[in-house]
Amino acid sequence: MNNVKCFKCGGDCRVGTEQVGVGPNGMPIIHRFSYCDRCMIKNDMDIPPVPQMGPVTQVPNSVKKGGLPKGWPILAVGVVIFLLVVGAIFGGSKNSKDSSNENGKEKTTEVAETKVIDNRDKGDSKENGKKDESSAKEEAVTTSDEEFEKKGYTYKNILNDTLYFYTVKNNSKAVVSIEGNAVAYDSEGNELGASQRDIDVLGQGETSIMVFYFEDVEEFDHIDCTLNYKTSTFYKPVISNISMEQSINDSNLTIVAKNTGEYNAQFVEAYALFFDENDNVLSYSSTYITDGDSEIKPGASRSVQLDCYKGFDHVECYLTGRSTGKTTEVKSDVSESDFAVEEYIYEDSIGCSHSYLVITNNSSKTVGIDVNMTAYDKDNGVIGAGSGSIDVIAPGEQSIATVFFDFVQAIDHTEYSLSFDTSPYYESGLADLEIEEHVNDKNVVVTVTNNGSKATKFLQGYALFFDASGNVVDSDSTYIVDGDSELKPGATLSQQLSSYKGFDTVKVFFTARRGGF
């Protein structure tokens, strides 16, 4: 676990790496970044603090001091002529190779389609498809604040902090990055709080969102927001490449997103704002729509569920994201056909659903597995989505991935995709385990002995209890570890997994790993 803390809230940060440029040798420059999901702050850990500058001493201009050499006008004219000739030669060569912007014509792409389906009223569905022009390489253009549509919504969370959701639509002809500064005032014009956020890149016609966070600001009169636009951007826009099917359900918005573009869409995050009939924000939810590499690769789809625990009138969804222009060709030594999968669906007593995928590795590779799943009702309507994973599973082993659907009921069937990491960080922790199960009327007692030479970490048991018809009637899970979260070599530990309903049979599955931290 990392110990990087957010400088604003003091909470734990995620740590990852990003390409920030290209070195003189053509190799990528990689920096470490910390991400605070609560404050939505990103920090470059490899840029040191700027030192305080001392007084600047002005050095006299050496040319002025010594005077210009004789004949300098002729020399200057010669240099200018030389540069013009070189520029013409190389400029013509470049134009002959790249005709994407010849004669002022811009490369055009279609904006991905967004489809909204309101499952609360089956007869009311709408499609909002638009076309827009964008270019991977923009000409040097200027922008003005009037070319951007802005709208702000305020929301007070349970901590009595104020969040200011600020949507921005780019109506200019430029691809821009945006820096935002928002200040909250009282009725007398006193500053109560300030917050800064940014949008890494926003293409022509795209709309995105900034979320300003005002800690301990509960009462205020108004919020002013100023934006600074930069037309020189390192990243490429991706929002217009993401097609979305949005399904509105009683307690969630479920999104199926697909990257229709040509390059990887990175750190794509969805924000759902849930409103009452007066356009007041009742609740919000946000989550990344990405795979294990924090991307949606070209042609790939991901589904996510954004929950609302209050009755709402309507919902709006916005995306953030970016790309370095990199395209990853997905190659794998394994495929889904190398794995046997059994699925069990269980709806618990509080109205939440669970999908259990029991996976057997029939390949010759040790892999990590990522699961992305979409849930459907009997009318084939999308009603929920979730993800799960198995850290590591070796050839011949069986393990379990769990997918949770918060307050999703009456799942008829699911669709899921599996992706594989053939170079997992961990070693399998299931080898060399001796397992005994003792089934009782209301529980199963599991005893595990580690007969290997390495400690097994985070060993977890999952019990599925079945009726006579093979339906899951209850489930339970628990860790089977000591105070160090391990089952050490030669050690034996026991745990009980219980059912509060009568059952006919029980099956127990395990996840575990070795190595790492």
ZAMARGU-4260 file (C-alpha; in steps of 0.2 Angstrom, whole numbers, plus 5000, padded with zeros to 4 digits):
<rodrens>
0) 5000/5000/5000 | 5007/5017/4996 | 5008/5031/5009 | 5005/5046/4997 | 4993/5057/5005
5) 4982/5071/4997 | 4989/5088/5002 | 4971/5095/5003 | 4961/5082/5012 | 4975/5071/5019
10) 4967/5055/5012 | 4976/5041/5003 | 4980/5044/4985 | 4981/5032/4970 | 4998/5032/4962
15) 5001/5029/4943 | 5012/5034/4929 | 5009/5044/4913 | 5019/5049/4898 | 5022/5068/4899
20) 5033/5070/4884 | 5046/5063/4872 | 5065/5064/4875 | 5078/5069/4862 | 5082/5051/4859
25) 5063/5048/4855 | 5060/5038/4870 | 5044/5043/4881 | 5047/5053/4897 | 5037/5045/4911
30) 5032/5054/4927 | 5023/5047/4943 | 5007/5055/4947 | 4996/5054/4963 | 4977/5055/4961
35) 4965/5060/4975 | 4948/5053/4970 | 4939/5063/4984 | 4946/5080/4980 | 4949/5076/4961
40) 4967/5082/4962 | 4981/5076/4951 | 4999/5079/4956 | 5015/5076/4946 | 5027/5068/4959
45) 5042/5070/4948 | 5042/5089/4947 | 5051/5096/4962 | 5044/5112/4971 | 5049/5128/4963
50) 5063/5136/4973 | 5062/5154/4979 | 5071/5165/4967 | 5083/5178/4974 | 5085/5195/4967
55) 5089/5196/4948 | 5104/5205/4943 | 5103/5212/4925 | 5119/5209/4915 | 5123/5223/4902
60) 5120/5217/4884 | 5137/5212/4877 | 5133/5218/4859 | 5128/5235/4865 | 5144/5236/4876
65) 5156/5231/4862 | 5147/5238/4847 | 5141/5229/4832 | 5154/5222/4820 | 5157/5230/4804
70) 5147/5223/4789 | 5134/5216/4800 | 5119/5222/4789 | 5126/5212/4774 | 5129/5197/4786
75) 5111/5198/4793 | 5103/5199/4775 | 5113/5184/4770 | 5107/5174/4785 | 5089/5178/4782
80) 5090/5173/4763 | 5098/5157/4769 | 5084/5153/4781 | 5071/5157/4768 | 5078/5145/4756
85) 5080/5131/4769 | 5062/5134/4775 | 5055/5133/4757 | 5064/5116/4753 | 5059/5108/4769
90) 5042/5115/4770 | 5038/5109/4752 | 5045/5092/4757 | 5033/5091/4772 | 5018/5096/4762
95) 5021/5083/4749 | 5021/5069/4763 | 5006/5076/4773 | 4991/5081/4763 | 4979/5080/4778
100) 4977/5099/4779 | 4981/5103/4761 | 4972/5119/4754 | 4965/5123/4771 | 4955/5107/4772
105) 4954/5099/4789 | 4953/5080/4793 | 4935/5076/4799 | 4928/5063/4810 | 4911/5059/4816
110) 4906/5062/4834 | 4901/5046/4842 | 4883/5043/4845 | 4875/5044/4862 | 4859/5034/4865
115) 4848/5037/4880 | 4835/5024/4886 | 4824/5028/4901 | 4819/5011/4908 | 4807/5020/4920
120) 4796/5023/4905 | 4799/5010/4891 | 4790/5021/4879 | 4801/5036/4881 | 4818/5033/4872
125) 4828/5046/4862 | 4844/5046/4852 | 4855/5061/4852 | 4868/5059/4838 | 4878/5073/4831
130) 4891/5076/4819 | 4906/5087/4822 | 4923/5091/4814 | 4939/5088/4824 | 4957/5086/4819
135) 4971/5077/4827 | 4982/5092/4823 | 4975/5109/4825 | 4981/5125/4817 | 4986/5139/4828
140) 4970/5148/4832 | 4964/5160/4845 | 4949/5157/4856 | 4938/5169/4867 | 4928/5165/4882
145) 4912/5169/4872 | 4915/5153/4861 | 4912/5142/4876 | 4895/5137/4884 | 4896/5136/4903
150) 4884/5131/4916 | 4886/5128/4935 | 4876/5117/4948 | 4879/5118/4966 | 4878/5103/4978
155) 4881/5101/4997 | 4887/5084/5002 | 4885/5075/5019 | 4900/5083/5026 | 4892/5100/5022
160) 4905/5104/5009 | 4900/5112/4993 | 4903/5105/4976 | 4901/5116/4961 | 4899/5106/4945
165) 4904/5117/4930 | 4900/5110/4912 | 4909/5117/4897 | 4906/5115/4879 | 4919/5120/4866
170) 4911/5129/4852 | 4927/5136/4845 | 4938/5130/4831 | 4952/5125/4842 | 4957/5110/4853
175) 4960/5117/4870 | 4965/5113/4888 | 4956/5123/4901 | 4962/5129/4918 | 4948/5134/4930
180) 4947/5145/4946 | 4931/5146/4956 | 4928/5158/4971 | 4913/5157/4983 | 4907/5174/4990
185) 4895/5179/5004 | 4882/5193/5001 | 4895/5206/5005 | 4908/5201/4993 | 4919/5192/5005
190) 4928/5177/4999 | 4923/5161/5008 | 4933/5148/4998 | 4942/5145/4982 | 4945/5129/4971
195) 4955/5126/4955 | 4952/5112/4943 | 4956/5109/4925 | 4951/5099/4909 | 4966/5091/4901
200) 4959/5093/4883 | 4943/5097/4875 | 4940/5095/4856 | 4928/5105/4845 | 4910/5102/4849
205) 4914/5092/4865 | 4907/5095/4882 | 4915/5091/4898 | 4914/5094/4917 | 4925/5102/4931
210) 4921/5099/4949 | 4926/5112/4961 | 4927/5107/4979 | 4924/5120/4993 | 4929/5112/5010
215) 4919/5118/5025 | 4909/5130/5014 | 4891/5127/5018 | 4882/5144/5016 | 4887/5156/5002
220) 4879/5169/4991 | 4886/5165/4974 | 4901/5157/4965 | 4912/5166/4951 | 4922/5155/4939
225) 4935/5161/4927 | 4943/5150/4914 | 4960/5151/4905 | 4961/5142/4888 | 4977/5135/4880
230) 4977/5130/4862 | 4994/5121/4863 | 4989/5104/4871 | 5000/5089/4874 | 4985/5077/4874
235) 4972/5073/4860 | 4953/5074/4863 | 4943/5058/4865 | 4926/5063/4871 | 4919/5064/4854
240) 4926/5046/4851 | 4916/5038/4865 | 4899/5032/4860 | 4887/5029/4875 | 4871/5020/4878
245) 4863/5027/4893 | 4850/5017/4902 | 4840/5026/4916 | 4834/5015/4929 | 4825/5018/4946
250) 4841/5019/4956 | 4855/5021/4943 | 4861/5026/4927 | 4870/5012/4918 | 4882/5017/4904
255) 4889/5006/4890 | 4903/5015/4882 | 4913/5011/4867 | 4929/5019/4860 | 4925/5022/4841
260) 4941/5031/4839 | 4959/5026/4832 | 4969/5028/4848 | 4968/5023/4867 | 4956/5034/4877
265) 4964/5036/4894 | 4957/5040/4911 | 4939/5041/4904 | 4928/5046/4919 | 4909/5047/4919
270) 4900/5060/4930 | 4881/5057/4933 | 4871/5072/4940 | 4854/5067/4946 | 4841/5081/4947
275) 4824/5085/4954 | 4810/5092/4944 | 4817/5110/4948 | 4834/5106/4941 | 4842/5105/4958
280) 4856/5092/4960 | 4850/5079/4972 | 4865/5067/4971 | 4880/5063/4960 | 4890/5048/4956
285) 4907/5046/4946 | 4918/5032/4941 | 4931/5028/4928 | 4926/5018/4913 | 4942/5010/4910
290) 4951/4993/4909 | 4966/4988/4920 | 4977/4999/4910 | 4966/5014/4914 | 4961/5015/4896
295) 4947/5010/4883 | 4956/5003/4868 | 4950/5006/4851 | 4934/4996/4847 | 4933/4990/4865
300) 4917/4993/4876 | 4915/4995/4895 | 4900/4996/4906 | 4898/5005/4922 | 4884/5008/4935
305) 4881/5026/4943 | 4870/5025/4958 | 4857/5037/4965 | 4849/5033/4982 | 4836/5046/4981
310) 4821/5048/4969 | 4826/5059/4954 | 4817/5067/4940 | 4831/5067/4927 | 4850/5064/4925
315) 4864/5071/4915 | 4880/5062/4911 | 4897/5070/4906 | 4914/5063/4902 | 4932/5068/4905
320) 4947/5059/4897 | 4962/5061/4885 | 4974/5052/4875 | 4993/5053/4870 | 4988/5047/4853
325) 4995/5030/4857 | 4986/5014/4849 | 4989/4998/4858 | 4987/4982/4848 | 4980/4969/4860
330) 4989/4953/4859 | 4987/4939/4871 | 4993/4921/4872 | 4977/4916/4879 | 4958/4919/4875
335) 4941/4916/4883 | 4940/4899/4875 | 4955/4893/4886 | 4945/4896/4902 | 4929/4886/4908
340) 4917/4898/4916 | 4901/4894/4927 | 4890/4909/4932 | 4879/4910/4948 | 4867/4924/4951
345) 4861/4928/4968 | 4849/4942/4974 | 4851/4946/4993 | 4838/4951/5006 | 4841/4970/5004
350) 4838/4970/4985 | 4856/4969/4979 | 4862/4956/4966 | 4879/4947/4965 | 4886/4937/4950
355) 4899/4924/4954 | 4910/4918/4940 | 4919/4902/4944 | 4933/4901/4932 | 4945/4886/4928
360) 4961/4890/4919 | 4964/4877/4906 | 4978/4887/4897 | 4996/4885/4900 | 4999/4902/4907
365) 4997/4910/4924 | 4986/4925/4922 | 4977/4939/4930 | 4959/4941/4925 | 4948/4957/4923
370) 4929/4955/4922 | 4917/4968/4915 | 4898/4964/4916 | 4882/4971/4910 | 4865/4965/4918
375) 4849/4964/4908 | 4831/4961/4913 | 4819/4949/4905 | 4815/4962/4891 | 4833/4963/4887
380) 4834/4981/4895 | 4851/4986/4903 | 4848/4987/4922 | 4865/4987/4929 | 4884/4985/4927
385) 4899/4980/4937 | 4917/4974/4937 | 4927/4960/4946 | 4944/4952/4945 | 4955/4938/4950
390) 4973/4944/4954 | 4981/4928/4948 | 4976/4910/4943 | 4989/4897/4938 | 4986/4883/4925
395) 4974/4870/4931 | 4968/4880/4945 | 4950/4886/4949 | 4945/4903/4957 | 4931/4915/4958
400) 4927/4933/4953 | 4913/4942/4960 | 4903/4956/4953 | 4891/4967/4963 | 4876/4976/4957
405) 4870/4989/4970 | 4851/4988/4972 | 4848/4979/4955 | 4835/4966/4956 | 4827/4953/4944
410) 4842/4950/4933 | 4837/4939/4919 | 4854/4937/4911 | 4871/4945/4910 | 4884/4948/4896
415) 4903/4949/4901 | 4920/4951/4894 | 4936/4944/4901 | 4953/4952/4898 | 4969/4944/4903
420) 4986/4949/4910 | 4999/4936/4905 | 5012/4944/4916 | 5003/4946/4933 | 5012/4955/4947
425) 5008/4941/4959 | 5011/4922/4960 | 4997/4911/4963 | 4993/4907/4981 | 4982/4892/4979
430) 4996/4879/4976 | 5001/4868/4990 | 4985/4871/5000 | 4977/4857/5009 | 4958/4860/5011
435) 4945/4851/5022 | 4927/4856/5022 | 4914/4850/5036 | 4896/4854/5031 | 4884/4857/5045
440) 4865/4862/5045 | 4869/4880/5045 | 4887/4882/5040 | 4902/4875/5032 | 4919/4875/5042
445) 4934/4876/5031 | 4951/4871/5037 | 4966/4876/5026 | 4984/4870/5028 | 4999/4878/5019
450) 5010/4864/5014 | 5021/4876/5003 | 5037/4885/5006 | 5030/4903/5004 | 5016/4912/5014
455) 4999/4913/5005 | 4992/4931/5006 | 4974/4937/5007 | 4967/4919/5006 | 4948/4921/5005
460) 4935/4908/5004 | 4918/4910/4996 | 4903/4898/5000 | 4888/4897/4988 | 4873/4888/4996
465) 4861/4879/4984 | 4844/4872/4985 | 4839/4856/4978 | 4836/4864/4961 | 4853/4871/4960
470) 4848/4889/4964 | 4859/4900/4975 | 4849/4903/4991 | 4863/4912/5001 | 4882/4916/5001
475) 4896/4920/5013 | 4914/4925/5012 | 4928/4927/5024 | 4947/4928/5025 | 4957/4914/5031
480) 4973/4923/5037 | 4982/4927/5053 | 4986/4945/5059 | 4998/4948/5045 | 4985/4943/5032
485) 4994/4927/5028 | 4993/4909/5030 | 5012/4905/5033 | 5021/4889/5028 | 5016/4874/5039
490) 5001/4884/5047 | 4983/4878/5048 | 4968/4890/5050 | 4950/4887/5051 | 4935/4898/5047
495) 4916/4896/5047 | 4905/4902/5032 | 4886/4902/5037 | 4869/4902/5028 | 4854/4910/5036
500) 4843/4899/5024 | 4840/4881/5023 | 4851/4873/5009 | 4854/4857/5000 | 4872/4858/4995
505) 4887/4870/4997 | 4902/4874/4986 | 4917/4883/4992 | 4929/4893/4981 | 4945/4902/4985
510) 4956/4917/4979 | 4974/4920/4985 | 4991/4926/4980 | 5009/4926/4984 | 5023/4939/4983
515) 5020/4958/4981 | 5015/4967/4996
</rodrens>
